[in-house]
Amino acid sequence: MIGLVTATAAGRRMADRLAAAWPGRTTVHSGPIASQVRAAWADGGALVCFLATGAVVRLVAPLLGDKHTDPGVVCVDEAGRHAVALLGGHAGGANALATEVAAVLCAQPVVTTATDATGYPPLDMFGADLGFRLADRAPVARVTAAVLDGAAVRLDMDPAWPVPALPGRGPAGGGLSATDAPSPAGGSPVGGPPARDGSAVRLTVSDRLDASGDLVYRPPSLVVGVGASRCAPASEIASLIRDALAEAALSIESVRELSTVDVKAAEPGIVTAAGDHGSPPHTSPAAYLAAVEVPNPS
């Protein structure tokens, strides 16, 4: 839900335009401004504040946590000329929201995030639409700075994923596409010239625990088959999954779903363990599974 915070009649009119354009997506708050901001923040969604950026900065400052959990905040000026992505540009979705707000109000979106401003894909959100997860966010700022400074980019992937183009100044000017993405064995630098120290940054998309790179992304590439006795506890199932993945040198962050026989679809332990990975268990009929050759049948 997007919280709309207003202080003037002009702001309320613009808020009403957004609410009419996005039915079911917005809540128009009222009352003292500070109370509106706190209520919208507590709702957990993004905020569009029809206020000066300085005022919004002072209002949200006591509420800030970190860049990965704070909501996106967009500011719109009194005349409705600009929609400024103030906070949570990537993780909070403020950059995209500023563009949406601007389209409705016929305003100019203002995005100051370095990667967006220069047309580069944000590395902290690279492949997010495909379900990629960063194994470690700590190097993002350093790697992004290197790319912005002109470092070449090397992309290594296990299978091919339809990732967005990376920074590039080749003949086509488009970086690396899904169809020409190199494998770990054949990875090569793409993009601009190497940085001044001659280095290139390496982005790796892999479910292998031994994968290395400046940034390692975990794709949703694994399905774990699970069988269990009746009433087997979810904690035991989860422990067995962790052990099996560790033995195979695979990352648990790449588990997309759990799969089991259809008669176990409602088994509480399996349902709970599957929910921990974000979805109900995938099920198949026993006759179908019986026809599949496996190295270690139960």
C-alpha positions as CSV (number, residue, x, y, z in Angstrom):
1,M,0.0,0.0,0.0
2,I,1.3,3.5,-0.9
3,G,0.7,6.1,1.8
4,L,-0.1,9.6,0.5
5,V,0.9,12.4,2.9
6,T,-0.4,16.0,2.3
7,A,-0.3,19.3,4.0
8,T,-2.1,21.7,1.6
9,A,-5.2,21.8,-0.6
10,A,-3.0,21.5,-3.7
11,G,-1.3,18.4,-2.3
12,R,-4.6,16.8,-1.5
13,R,-5.8,17.4,-5.0
14,M,-2.7,15.7,-6.4
15,A,-3.1,12.9,-3.9
16,D,-6.7,12.4,-5.0
17,R,-5.5,12.1,-8.6
18,L,-3.1,9.3,-7.6
19,A,-5.8,7.6,-5.6
20,A,-8.1,7.7,-8.6
21,A,-5.5,6.4,-10.9
22,W,-4.4,3.6,-8.6
23,P,-7.6,2.2,-7.0
24,G,-6.8,-0.1,-4.2
25,R,-3.1,0.8,-4.1
26,T,-3.1,3.9,-2.0
27,T,-4.2,5.3,1.4
28,V,-4.7,9.1,1.7
29,H,-3.7,10.1,5.2
30,S,-5.0,13.1,7.1
31,G,-4.3,15.0,10.3
32,P,-1.0,16.5,11.6
33,I,1.8,15.9,9.1
34,A,4.1,14.1,11.6
35,S,1.2,11.7,12.5
36,Q,0.5,11.1,8.8
37,V,4.1,10.2,8.1
38,R,4.3,7.9,11.1
39,A,1.1,6.1,10.1
40,A,2.2,5.7,6.5
41,W,5.6,4.4,7.6
42,A,4.0,1.9,10.0
43,D,1.9,0.5,7.2
44,G,5.1,-0.8,5.6
45,G,4.5,0.5,2.1
46,A,6.0,3.3,0.1
47,L,5.2,7.0,0.8
48,V,4.4,9.8,-1.5
49,C,4.7,13.1,0.4
50,F,3.4,16.3,-1.1
51,L,6.0,18.3,0.9
52,A,9.4,19.9,0.5
53,T,12.2,17.5,0.6
54,G,13.8,19.2,3.6
55,A,10.6,18.8,5.6
56,V,10.3,15.1,4.7
57,V,14.0,14.5,5.6
58,R,13.3,15.9,9.1
59,L,10.1,13.9,9.5
60,V,11.5,10.5,8.5
61,A,14.9,10.9,10.1
62,P,13.8,9.3,13.5
63,L,12.2,6.4,11.6
64,L,15.1,5.3,9.5
65,G,16.5,1.8,9.9
66,D,18.7,0.7,7.0
67,K,18.6,0.9,3.2
68,H,17.4,-2.7,2.8
69,T,14.3,-2.3,5.0
70,D,13.3,1.4,4.8
71,P,10.3,2.0,2.5
72,G,10.6,4.1,-0.6
73,V,9.8,7.8,-0.2
74,V,8.9,10.1,-3.1
75,C,8.5,13.9,-2.6
76,V,6.3,16.0,-4.9
77,D,6.6,19.8,-4.9
78,E,3.6,22.1,-4.3
79,A,3.3,22.9,-8.0
80,G,3.4,19.2,-9.0
81,R,6.4,19.8,-11.3
82,H,8.8,17.2,-9.8
83,A,8.5,13.7,-8.3
84,V,11.8,13.2,-6.3
85,A,12.9,9.7,-5.3
86,L,14.2,10.7,-1.9
87,L,14.7,7.4,0.0
88,G,14.8,3.7,-0.8
89,G,15.5,4.2,-4.5
90,H,16.2,0.5,-5.3
91,A,15.1,-1.8,-2.4
92,G,12.2,0.5,-1.5
93,G,11.1,1.0,-5.1
94,A,11.2,4.8,-4.9
95,N,12.9,5.2,-8.3
96,A,10.2,3.3,-10.1
97,L,7.5,4.9,-8.0
98,A,8.8,8.4,-8.8
99,T,8.4,7.6,-12.5
100,E,4.9,6.3,-12.0
101,V,3.9,9.4,-10.0
102,A,5.3,11.7,-12.6
103,A,3.4,9.9,-15.3
104,V,0.1,10.5,-13.5
105,L,0.8,14.1,-12.5
106,C,2.6,15.0,-15.8
107,A,5.6,15.9,-13.7
108,Q,9.3,15.3,-14.1
109,P,10.8,12.3,-12.2
110,V,14.0,13.1,-10.4
111,V,16.3,10.1,-9.7
112,T,19.7,10.7,-8.3
113,T,20.9,7.1,-7.8
114,A,24.2,6.9,-9.6
115,T,23.4,3.7,-11.6
116,D,20.0,4.8,-12.6
117,A,21.2,8.3,-13.6
118,T,23.9,6.8,-15.8
119,G,21.7,4.0,-17.3
120,Y,23.4,1.1,-15.5
121,P,21.5,-1.7,-13.9
122,P,21.6,-1.4,-10.1
123,L,23.9,-4.1,-8.9
124,D,22.0,-4.6,-5.6
125,M,18.9,-5.4,-7.6
126,F,20.5,-7.2,-10.5
127,G,18.3,-10.2,-11.5
128,A,15.8,-9.5,-8.7
129,D,12.9,-10.0,-11.1
130,L,14.3,-13.5,-11.7
131,G,14.6,-14.2,-8.0
132,F,18.3,-13.7,-7.6
133,R,19.6,-13.1,-4.1
134,L,22.9,-11.6,-3.2
135,A,25.1,-13.9,-1.2
136,D,26.7,-10.9,0.5
137,R,25.6,-7.3,0.1
138,A,28.7,-5.8,1.7
139,P,30.7,-5.3,-1.5
140,V,27.9,-3.7,-3.5
141,A,29.0,-0.1,-2.9
142,R,32.6,-0.8,-3.8
143,V,31.8,-2.8,-6.9
144,T,29.2,-0.2,-8.1
145,A,31.8,2.5,-7.7
146,A,34.3,0.5,-9.8
147,V,31.7,0.0,-12.6
148,L,30.9,3.7,-12.5
149,D,34.6,4.5,-12.8
150,G,34.8,2.5,-16.0
151,A,35.9,-1.0,-14.8
152,A,35.2,-3.8,-17.2
153,V,32.5,-6.2,-16.1
154,R,32.8,-10.0,-16.4
155,L,29.6,-12.1,-15.9
156,D,29.8,-15.8,-15.1
157,M,26.7,-17.9,-14.9
158,D,26.0,-21.6,-14.4
159,P,23.1,-21.9,-16.8
160,A,22.0,-18.9,-19.0
161,W,19.6,-16.6,-17.4
162,P,17.8,-13.7,-19.2
163,V,19.6,-11.0,-17.3
164,P,19.6,-7.3,-18.2
165,A,22.3,-5.8,-20.2
166,L,25.4,-4.7,-18.3
167,P,27.4,-1.5,-18.9
168,G,29.0,-1.7,-22.3
169,R,30.6,0.4,-25.1
170,G,31.1,-2.3,-27.6
171,P,30.1,-2.1,-31.3
172,A,26.4,-2.5,-30.4
173,G,26.8,-0.3,-27.3
174,G,24.8,-2.7,-25.2
175,G,26.9,-4.7,-22.8
176,L,26.1,-8.4,-22.2
177,S,22.8,-9.9,-23.2
178,A,21.2,-13.2,-22.1
179,T,22.1,-14.9,-25.3
180,D,25.8,-14.2,-25.2
181,A,26.4,-14.5,-21.5
182,P,29.6,-16.6,-20.9
183,S,29.7,-19.6,-18.7
184,P,32.2,-19.9,-15.8
185,A,34.6,-21.8,-18.1
186,G,34.3,-19.1,-20.8
187,G,33.7,-15.9,-18.9
188,S,35.2,-12.8,-20.4
189,P,35.3,-9.1,-19.6
190,V,32.6,-7.0,-21.2
191,G,31.6,-3.3,-21.0
192,G,33.9,-0.3,-20.8
193,P,37.7,-0.2,-20.5
194,P,39.4,-1.6,-17.4
195,A,39.7,0.6,-14.4
196,R,42.9,2.6,-14.0
197,D,44.5,-0.3,-12.0
198,G,43.7,-2.7,-14.9
199,S,41.2,-4.7,-12.9
200,A,37.7,-5.9,-13.9
201,V,34.8,-6.7,-11.6
202,R,33.3,-10.1,-11.7
203,L,29.6,-10.9,-11.2
204,T,28.8,-14.5,-10.6
205,V,25.4,-16.2,-10.8
206,S,25.7,-19.7,-9.3
207,D,24.0,-22.0,-6.8
208,R,27.4,-23.5,-5.9
209,L,28.8,-22.8,-2.5
210,D,32.4,-22.5,-3.9
211,A,31.4,-19.9,-6.4
212,S,33.5,-16.7,-6.2
213,G,33.3,-13.2,-7.6
214,D,33.1,-9.6,-6.5
215,L,29.4,-10.1,-6.2
216,V,27.8,-13.6,-6.1
217,Y,24.1,-13.9,-6.9
218,R,22.1,-17.0,-6.0
219,P,19.5,-17.9,-8.6
220,P,16.3,-19.9,-7.8
221,S,17.6,-22.9,-9.5
222,L,17.1,-25.8,-7.1
223,V,14.1,-28.0,-6.3
224,V,14.5,-30.3,-3.3
225,G,12.6,-33.6,-3.3
226,V,11.3,-34.4,0.2
227,G,9.7,-37.6,1.6
228,A,8.8,-38.0,5.2
229,S,7.1,-40.2,7.7
230,R,3.7,-39.0,9.0
231,C,4.1,-36.1,11.5
232,A,7.8,-35.7,10.9
233,P,8.7,-32.3,12.4
234,A,9.5,-29.4,10.1
235,S,12.7,-28.8,12.1
236,E,14.0,-32.2,11.2
237,I,13.1,-31.9,7.6
238,A,14.8,-28.5,7.4
239,S,17.9,-29.9,9.0
240,L,18.1,-32.8,6.5
241,I,17.7,-30.3,3.6
242,R,20.5,-28.2,5.0
243,D,22.8,-31.2,5.4
244,A,22.0,-32.6,1.9
245,L,22.7,-29.3,0.3
246,A,25.9,-28.8,2.2
247,E,27.1,-32.3,1.2
248,A,26.4,-31.4,-2.4
249,A,28.1,-28.0,-2.0
250,L,24.9,-26.2,-3.0
251,S,23.5,-23.0,-1.5
252,I,20.2,-23.1,0.4
253,E,19.5,-19.6,-0.9
254,S,19.0,-21.1,-4.4
255,V,16.2,-23.4,-3.3
256,R,13.1,-22.4,-5.3
257,E,10.6,-24.9,-3.8
258,L,10.2,-28.3,-2.2
259,S,8.7,-31.2,-4.1
260,T,6.9,-34.3,-2.8
261,V,4.4,-37.0,-3.6
262,D,0.8,-35.7,-3.8
263,V,-0.4,-37.8,-0.8
264,K,2.0,-35.7,1.3
265,A,0.6,-32.4,0.1
266,A,-0.9,-31.6,3.5
267,E,1.8,-33.1,5.7
268,P,2.4,-30.3,8.3
269,G,6.1,-30.7,8.5
270,I,6.6,-30.6,4.7
271,V,4.2,-27.7,4.3
272,T,6.0,-25.7,7.0
273,A,9.4,-26.4,5.6
274,A,8.3,-25.5,2.1
275,G,6.8,-22.3,3.4
276,D,10.2,-21.3,4.7
277,H,11.3,-21.2,1.1
278,G,8.4,-19.1,0.0
279,S,5.9,-21.4,-1.6
280,P,3.7,-24.4,-1.0
281,P,5.3,-27.8,-1.8
282,H,5.1,-28.9,-5.4
283,T,3.4,-32.3,-5.7
284,S,3.4,-35.1,-8.2
285,P,1.3,-38.3,-8.5
286,A,2.9,-41.4,-7.1
287,A,2.6,-43.2,-10.4
288,Y,4.6,-40.4,-12.1
289,L,7.3,-40.6,-9.5
290,A,7.5,-44.4,-9.7
291,A,8.5,-44.2,-13.3
292,V,11.4,-41.9,-12.6
293,E,14.8,-43.7,-12.3
294,V,16.7,-42.5,-9.2
295,P,20.1,-43.6,-7.9
296,N,18.9,-44.2,-4.3
297,P,15.3,-45.3,-4.1
298,S,13.7,-45.2,-0.7
